[in-house]
Amino acid sequence: MAITGIYAVVAVSDLDIALKWYERLLGRPADKLPMDGLAQWEFSTGGGVQLLRDAAHAGASLATIIVDNLQADIAALTERGSTDGTITTGDKARFATITDPEGNVITFAEPIITTD
């Protein structure tokens, strides 16, 4: 199996409201609207985020987005009104977790490079 990408799927009940929130969060409109009830953002690394209209599962999704510069990205998110900017540092990564209006949890993480 040669996997070339993967999508984090976030279930929402109201796709129109979620689209506006995620456009602000990700800093751009969805790259594709491939079918009714689905919006998709693609990243240069071969992965992405999909919003799926699925009221039965809305608010129960988790997604982690890996970034190179968490401090700068959180500052940009804060300017767009998407987060309070709280960054936590663990042993292997710095991260900031936010919750969308439906209760889905989105974590932005930056690996900590060590010279072990």
C-alpha positions as CSV (number, residue, x, y, z in Angstrom):
1,M,0.0,0.0,0.0
2,A,1.4,3.4,-1.0
3,I,-0.5,6.0,0.9
4,T,-0.1,9.5,-0.6
5,G,-2.3,11.5,1.7
6,I,-4.9,11.5,4.4
7,Y,-7.8,13.8,5.4
8,A,-9.0,14.7,8.9
9,V,-12.8,14.6,8.7
10,V,-14.7,17.0,10.8
11,A,-18.5,16.3,11.2
12,V,-20.8,19.3,11.4
13,S,-24.5,19.8,11.4
14,D,-24.6,23.1,9.5
15,L,-22.1,23.1,6.7
16,D,-22.7,26.8,5.7
17,I,-21.9,28.1,9.2
18,A,-18.9,25.7,9.6
19,L,-17.5,26.8,6.2
20,K,-17.3,30.4,7.3
21,W,-15.7,29.4,10.6
22,Y,-13.1,27.1,9.0
23,E,-12.3,29.6,6.2
24,R,-11.4,32.1,9.0
25,L,-9.5,29.3,10.9
26,L,-7.5,28.1,7.9
27,G,-7.1,31.6,6.3
28,R,-8.7,30.7,2.9
29,P,-11.9,29.3,1.3
30,A,-12.2,25.5,0.8
31,D,-10.1,24.2,-2.1
32,K,-12.9,22.0,-3.3
33,L,-16.6,21.3,-2.8
34,P,-16.5,17.8,-4.3
35,M,-20.1,16.9,-3.5
36,D,-23.1,18.1,-1.6
37,G,-22.4,18.2,2.1
38,L,-18.6,18.1,1.8
39,A,-15.9,20.8,1.8
40,Q,-12.2,20.2,1.5
41,W,-8.9,22.0,2.2
42,E,-5.8,20.5,0.8
43,F,-2.2,20.9,2.2
44,S,1.0,20.7,0.2
45,T,2.1,17.7,2.3
46,G,-0.6,15.5,0.8
47,G,-3.2,15.7,3.6
48,G,-6.1,18.0,4.4
49,V,-9.2,18.7,6.3
50,Q,-12.7,17.8,5.2
51,L,-16.0,19.2,6.6
52,L,-18.7,16.6,6.3
53,R,-22.4,17.4,6.9
54,D,-23.3,14.7,9.4
55,A,-25.6,15.9,12.2
56,A,-25.4,12.5,14.0
57,H,-21.7,12.8,14.5
58,A,-21.3,16.6,14.7
59,G,-19.2,17.9,17.6
60,A,-17.4,14.6,18.2
61,S,-14.5,15.0,15.7
62,L,-10.8,15.5,16.6
63,A,-8.2,16.8,14.2
64,T,-4.5,17.6,14.6
65,I,-2.7,19.9,12.2
66,I,1.1,20.0,12.3
67,V,2.7,23.4,11.6
68,D,6.2,24.7,11.4
69,N,5.8,27.9,13.4
70,L,3.1,27.5,16.0
71,Q,3.7,31.0,17.6
72,A,3.2,32.8,14.3
73,D,0.3,30.6,13.3
74,I,-1.5,31.2,16.6
75,A,-0.9,34.9,16.3
76,A,-2.5,34.9,12.9
77,L,-5.4,32.8,14.2
78,T,-5.9,35.2,17.1
79,E,-5.9,38.2,14.7
80,R,-8.7,36.4,12.7
81,G,-10.6,35.8,16.0
82,S,-10.3,32.0,15.9
83,T,-8.4,31.3,19.2
84,D,-7.3,32.8,22.4
85,G,-3.7,32.0,21.6
86,T,-2.9,29.7,24.5
87,I,0.1,27.5,23.7
88,T,1.1,24.6,25.8
89,T,4.6,23.0,25.7
90,G,5.0,19.2,26.2
91,D,8.1,17.0,26.0
92,K,7.8,16.5,22.2
93,A,5.7,19.3,20.9
94,R,4.1,22.7,21.5
95,F,0.4,22.8,20.8
96,A,-2.8,24.9,21.0
97,T,-6.2,23.4,21.0
98,I,-9.4,25.2,20.0
99,T,-13.0,24.1,19.7
100,D,-15.2,24.9,16.8
101,P,-18.8,26.2,17.3
102,E,-20.1,22.6,17.2
103,G,-17.7,21.2,19.8
104,N,-15.1,19.6,17.4
105,V,-11.6,19.8,18.8
106,I,-8.8,21.1,16.5
107,T,-5.2,21.0,17.7
108,F,-2.3,22.8,16.1
109,A,1.0,21.2,17.0
110,E,4.7,22.0,16.3
111,P,7.2,19.3,17.0
112,I,10.1,20.2,19.3
113,I,13.4,19.4,17.6
114,T,15.9,17.9,20.0
115,T,19.5,17.0,19.5
116,D,19.4,13.8,21.5
